[in-house]
Amino acid sequence: MSKTKERIRDSQLRYKQGLGQNFIYDDDLLKELVRVSGVEAEDDVLEVGPGSGSMTKYLCEAAHHVLSLELDERLLPMIRTFLAPYPNFELHQGDALTENLPELTANLRKPFCVVANIPYYITTPLVNLLLGGTLPLKRLALMVQKEVADKMLAEPGDEDYGPLAIRCQYFCDPYVAMDVPAACFTPVPKVDSAFVILPMREEPPVQVHSEKTFFRVAAAAFAMRRKTMVNNLCPAFQLTREEACELMRDCGLDERIRGERLTMADFALLANKLDQPAEFPCSVVGRCCESGDIIQE
């Protein structure tokens, strides 16, 4: 039995399925995960979901400072005791989706890294939150469900291509550092995982006048996957069919194409055209709806 399992047993802690608690106890695997995360000696780290603190230990050994954010209050005494030997460790109780992250991370060195082994059901909302805010990030290193990793890296025409891929690839240059089978976790989840590294880009791969409009267009493309981009643009931006067809033609795009076939550059063309009153009727630009602000997968 690993030392971490002994700590869990001695604490008489019961895993909470509702919080998606699945811990890794293999020290060699934990060391390798920290190594491939790219965390360096000068980096500060925000760790979301330290769990038992097993990986946190190796993050503390690799980084300048580690701030861990844990939702489950029951874990706090065990984490504090286990990591007491590390003066560069700080623990905060709270929910990553509702905490004021800019305020929480105000004292971290900038830019900082985010490392997370998070419940699968909050992966997309958390990624949207981290990449949609103003946090000065260096990279993300996330343990996610294998299917979510596929969505992050999907390309136009792929079955998994969608808003999450566009957001991740606009802000980051993501790649899978390691596949992690379900058997590596306790309790064993029903799905395999992947450790995805998302280094932040210095510049996005496309130039847009407004990121807000760009992501609205991308969200509209996948609102109804079986419909053409023209049919999706109409309700999302309150366009007539003729206005939507004209917009597509002006961007050199086939009026019959579906959104899942469009590239990030195509979405940028459409967004920039919508943001140019001289090129496109002001009445249309003013009718852009707010529904595309948040990506849902």
DOMIDREN-193602 format. One line per 4 residues: their letters; for each residue z, y, x of C-alpha. Coordinates in pm, 1 decimal. Layout:
N
a) Z,Y,X ~ ...
end
This chain:
297
mskt) 0.0,0.0,0.0 ~ -93.2,345.7,133.3 ~ 175.8,606.6,193.1 ~ 29.4,818.5,-84.4
keri) 47.4,532.6,-331.1 ~ 408.9,482.0,-224.8 ~ 480.4,848.5,-295.7 ~ 321.6,819.9,-640.2
rdsq) 518.0,502.1,-710.7 ~ 846.8,648.5,-588.6 ~ 797.4,959.2,-800.7 ~ 737.3,737.7,-1106.6
lryk) 441.4,959.0,-1187.4 ~ 202.8,839.9,-1457.1 ~ -160.2,942.1,-1426.7 ~ -272.6,1172.6,-1704.4
qglg) -607.6,1061.4,-1840.2 ~ -640.1,1387.0,-2031.7 ~ -635.0,1578.6,-1702.6 ~ -891.3,1348.9,-1544.5
qnfi) -652.5,1244.4,-1266.6 ~ -825.9,1007.9,-1023.9 ~ -684.1,1014.0,-669.5 ~ -827.2,895.6,-338.0
yddd) -582.6,713.5,-109.6 ~ -810.6,605.3,176.8 ~ -711.3,822.6,474.3 ~ -1033.5,753.8,664.0
llke) -1238.0,862.2,363.5 ~ -1024.4,1173.7,313.8 ~ -1069.8,1273.3,679.3 ~ -1444.6,1225.0,649.3
lvrv) -1461.2,1432.5,332.1 ~ -1285.5,1721.0,506.6 ~ -1517.3,1685.4,806.1 ~ -1837.2,1700.8,599.9
sgve) -1697.9,1988.1,391.5 ~ -1771.4,2211.5,688.9 ~ -1427.1,2375.2,685.1 ~ -1356.6,2525.4,1027.1
aedd) -1050.6,2651.3,1210.5 ~ -1109.9,3015.2,1118.3 ~ -1167.1,2943.0,746.6 ~ -933.0,3004.2,458.2
vlev) -965.5,2757.6,171.3 ~ -904.8,2766.9,-200.6 ~ -844.6,2406.4,-305.6 ~ -871.4,2335.2,-677.5
gpgs) -682.6,2026.7,-791.0 ~ -493.3,1898.7,-484.7 ~ -356.4,1606.5,-689.2 ~ -114.9,1418.3,-463.8
gsmt) -194.4,1645.2,-166.8 ~ -357.5,1367.5,35.4 ~ -675.5,1559.6,118.0 ~ -482.3,1886.5,135.1
kylc) -305.0,1755.2,445.3 ~ -634.6,1719.3,631.1 ~ -755.3,2055.5,504.5 ~ -440.6,2215.0,649.4
eaah) -516.2,2050.1,983.6 ~ -875.3,2177.2,977.4 ~ -840.4,2527.8,832.1 ~ -661.1,2852.7,906.3
hvls) -494.3,2866.9,563.2 ~ -507.4,2655.9,245.2 ~ -421.7,2787.7,-100.8 ~ -403.5,2502.0,-352.1
leld) -422.5,2554.0,-726.2 ~ -275.4,2269.0,-932.2 ~ -256.3,2251.4,-1310.2 ~ -9.6,1961.2,-1347.3
erll) 344.2,2093.3,-1300.4 ~ 475.8,1739.7,-1247.5 ~ 292.1,1715.9,-915.2 ~ 430.7,2036.3,-762.5
pmir) 760.3,1901.7,-617.0 ~ 583.7,1605.3,-457.6 ~ 309.6,1825.4,-309.2 ~ 558.3,2078.3,-171.3
tfla) 769.4,1806.0,-9.2 ~ 470.8,1626.9,140.6 ~ 313.7,1944.2,283.8 ~ 633.6,2115.3,396.3
pypn) 543.0,2057.8,766.4 ~ 233.9,2279.8,728.0 ~ 314.0,2652.0,748.8 ~ -47.9,2737.8,662.7
felh) -14.5,2582.5,315.3 ~ 42.3,2772.0,-9.2 ~ 73.4,2623.0,-358.3 ~ 12.6,2790.0,-693.3
qgda) 45.0,2638.3,-1040.0 ~ -226.5,2726.9,-1287.2 ~ -558.3,2655.4,-1451.8 ~ -864.5,2743.3,-1243.6
lten) -1060.2,2830.0,-1557.9 ~ -810.0,3091.3,-1676.3 ~ -648.9,3221.0,-1356.7 ~ -744.5,3560.2,-1219.6
lpel) -915.3,3412.0,-913.4 ~ -1000.9,3744.4,-743.6 ~ -634.2,3840.8,-762.7 ~ -510.1,3495.5,-661.3
tanl) -736.0,3484.5,-352.8 ~ -694.4,3851.0,-253.9 ~ -508.6,3764.8,67.7 ~ -747.4,3494.3,186.8
rkpf) -982.3,3561.8,475.3 ~ -1328.4,3657.4,350.6 ~ -1554.9,3483.0,290.4 ~ -1351.5,3173.9,202.5
cvva) -1434.6,2813.4,116.0 ~ -1364.9,2628.0,-206.6 ~ -1283.8,2256.8,-195.1 ~ -1225.1,2068.9,-517.8
nipy) -1178.6,1718.7,-652.4 ~ -1182.0,1826.2,-1012.5 ~ -1189.2,1654.1,-1351.7 ~ -1549.1,1590.7,-1444.7
yitt) -1518.2,1761.8,-1782.1 ~ -1458.5,2104.1,-1622.5 ~ -1715.5,2076.5,-1341.5 ~ -1991.6,2281.4,-1504.2
plvn) -1758.6,2553.9,-1640.7 ~ -1589.8,2583.2,-1300.9 ~ -1919.5,2603.9,-1110.9 ~ -2040.5,2869.5,-1356.1
lllg) -1716.6,3061.3,-1305.3 ~ -1723.0,3044.5,-925.1 ~ -2091.5,3129.8,-888.1 ~ -2101.0,3379.2,-1170.7
gtlp) -1821.5,3599.7,-1046.7 ~ -1763.3,3830.4,-755.4 ~ -1567.8,3597.3,-527.3 ~ -1665.5,3630.5,-157.5
lkrl) -1754.3,3264.8,-100.4 ~ -1874.4,3090.8,214.3 ~ -1936.2,2746.5,63.9 ~ -1824.2,2508.7,-206.1
almv) -1741.2,2144.1,-140.2 ~ -1705.0,1962.7,-470.7 ~ -1634.4,1605.3,-571.0 ~ -1839.9,1565.3,-887.5
qkev) -1974.2,1293.6,-1110.2 ~ -2294.3,1147.9,-961.0 ~ -2489.6,1257.4,-1267.3 ~ -2370.1,1615.2,-1219.3
adkm) -2478.0,1605.6,-854.1 ~ -2823.3,1496.9,-971.0 ~ -2832.9,1796.0,-1206.9 ~ -2735.2,2034.7,-927.5
laep) -3019.4,1918.3,-703.6 ~ -3287.4,1855.9,-969.0 ~ -3633.6,2012.6,-936.5 ~ -3889.6,2127.3,-1196.7
gded) -4017.0,1832.6,-1397.2 ~ -3712.6,1615.5,-1324.1 ~ -3522.0,1480.3,-1621.7 ~ -3201.0,1640.8,-1489.7
ygpl) -3357.8,1982.5,-1423.2 ~ -3180.4,2255.6,-1613.8 ~ -2965.9,2570.3,-1600.8 ~ -2708.2,2414.8,-1366.3
airc) -2976.0,2337.4,-1105.5 ~ -3112.3,2690.0,-1131.4 ~ -2772.7,2854.8,-1091.6 ~ -2667.7,2631.1,-801.6
qyfc) -2997.7,2665.3,-617.9 ~ -3020.6,3041.2,-677.8 ~ -2685.7,3113.0,-515.9 ~ -2657.7,2811.6,-282.6
dpyv) -2854.4,2554.6,-84.7 ~ -2682.8,2239.4,-221.0 ~ -2696.0,1889.5,-78.3 ~ -2508.1,1562.1,-123.6
amdv) -2293.8,1494.6,183.0 ~ -2162.9,1159.2,65.4 ~ -2179.2,921.6,-228.7 ~ -1831.8,804.7,-333.0
paac) -1814.4,484.9,-542.7 ~ -1574.8,466.0,-835.4 ~ -1374.7,196.0,-654.8 ~ -1252.2,458.7,-405.0
ftpv) -1037.9,621.9,-676.5 ~ -714.7,524.5,-849.7 ~ -728.5,483.5,-1145.0 ~ -1088.9,366.8,-1115.3
pkvd) -1316.4,594.9,-1322.4 ~ -1612.1,463.9,-1520.0 ~ -1867.6,647.9,-1304.5 ~ -1951.6,695.3,-938.3
safv) -1908.8,1031.0,-767.5 ~ -2077.3,1242.7,-504.5 ~ -1936.1,1499.8,-262.3 ~ -2169.2,1797.0,-290.3
ilpm) -2176.8,2082.7,-37.9 ~ -2302.3,2417.8,-161.7 ~ -2337.9,2670.1,123.5 ~ -2385.2,3020.5,-14.7
reep) -2726.1,3176.1,52.6 ~ -2745.3,3508.9,233.5 ~ -3030.0,3601.4,-1.5 ~ -3145.7,3426.7,-319.6
pvqv) -3479.4,3242.5,-299.5 ~ -3638.0,3480.1,-554.5 ~ -3605.4,3853.5,-604.1 ~ -3508.2,3971.7,-950.6
hsek) -3439.3,4312.7,-1098.4 ~ -3148.6,4176.1,-1300.7 ~ -2969.0,3847.7,-1244.4 ~ -2840.4,3868.7,-1599.7
tffr) -3192.3,3870.3,-1743.7 ~ -3301.4,3598.8,-1499.8 ~ -3029.5,3360.6,-1617.3 ~ -3098.1,3450.9,-1981.6
vaaa) -3458.6,3343.9,-1935.6 ~ -3349.8,3022.6,-1761.1 ~ -3100.6,2942.6,-2037.8 ~ -3367.1,3006.7,-2302.1
afam) -3605.2,2762.6,-2131.0 ~ -3372.9,2469.3,-2196.0 ~ -3230.3,2571.0,-2531.8 ~ -3471.7,2328.8,-2699.9
rrkt) -3629.0,2106.5,-2434.3 ~ -3906.1,1967.9,-2653.2 ~ -4037.4,2313.6,-2738.7 ~ -4270.0,2526.5,-2529.6
mvnn) -4143.1,2822.9,-2332.4 ~ -4311.3,3052.2,-2584.6 ~ -4118.9,2893.9,-2872.2 ~ -3792.2,2923.7,-2678.4
lcpa) -3849.4,3284.5,-2575.6 ~ -3896.9,3401.3,-2934.5 ~ -3543.1,3337.2,-3065.0 ~ -3371.6,3402.2,-2731.1
fqlt) -3523.2,3748.9,-2690.3 ~ -3617.3,3819.0,-3053.4 ~ -3987.8,3830.1,-2967.8 ~ -4278.6,3773.3,-3197.6
reea) -4498.6,3480.3,-3101.5 ~ -4772.7,3718.5,-2991.6 ~ -4528.7,3912.7,-2771.9 ~ -4406.4,3590.7,-2610.3
celm) -4764.3,3469.7,-2552.3 ~ -4855.7,3805.5,-2400.9 ~ -4554.2,3787.6,-2170.4 ~ -4656.1,3441.3,-2048.8
rdcg) -5018.0,3548.4,-1994.0 ~ -4909.5,3858.3,-1801.4 ~ -4712.1,3631.1,-1567.2 ~ -5007.8,3397.0,-1519.5
lder) -4832.3,3112.1,-1703.9 ~ -4976.8,2862.0,-1950.2 ~ -4865.0,2943.3,-2304.3 ~ -4832.6,2568.7,-2374.2
irge) -4597.5,2486.8,-2086.1 ~ -4241.0,2373.1,-2144.9 ~ -3949.7,2541.9,-1969.2 ~ -3857.4,2226.3,-1777.1
rltm) -4185.1,2262.5,-1582.2 ~ -4123.4,2618.9,-1469.9 ~ -4001.0,2701.3,-1121.6 ~ -3734.9,2950.3,-1024.3
adfa) -4018.4,3184.5,-920.6 ~ -4168.0,3154.9,-1270.8 ~ -3836.5,3246.7,-1431.7 ~ -3811.4,3545.0,-1195.1
llan) -4160.4,3662.5,-1297.1 ~ -4068.8,3647.4,-1665.3 ~ -3733.7,3818.8,-1614.4 ~ -3881.4,4097.5,-1403.1
kldq) -4155.5,4158.1,-1659.1 ~ -3895.2,4185.9,-1934.6 ~ -3698.6,4433.2,-1723.1 ~ -3995.3,4666.9,-1670.1
paef) -4031.2,4896.0,-1974.6 ~ -4356.9,5036.0,-1834.2 ~ -4501.6,4684.7,-1826.6 ~ -4345.7,4547.8,-2144.7
pcsv) -4253.2,4731.0,-2468.9 ~ -3912.8,4894.5,-2453.1 ~ -3847.5,4769.7,-2804.7 ~ -3872.0,4411.9,-2675.9
vgrc) -3655.8,4471.0,-2370.5 ~ -3387.3,4625.2,-2587.8 ~ -3376.5,4322.2,-2812.7 ~ -3263.5,4077.5,-2540.4
cesg) -2981.9,3869.9,-2682.1 ~ -2659.9,3780.8,-2504.9 ~ -2673.9,3405.0,-2564.6 ~ -2789.8,3313.3,-2217.4
diiq) -2498.2,3459.4,-2026.3 ~ -2309.2,3130.6,-1998.8 ~ -2478.1,2810.2,-1894.2 ~ -2396.0,2503.0,-2093.9
e) -2496.4,2153.4,-1981.5
end
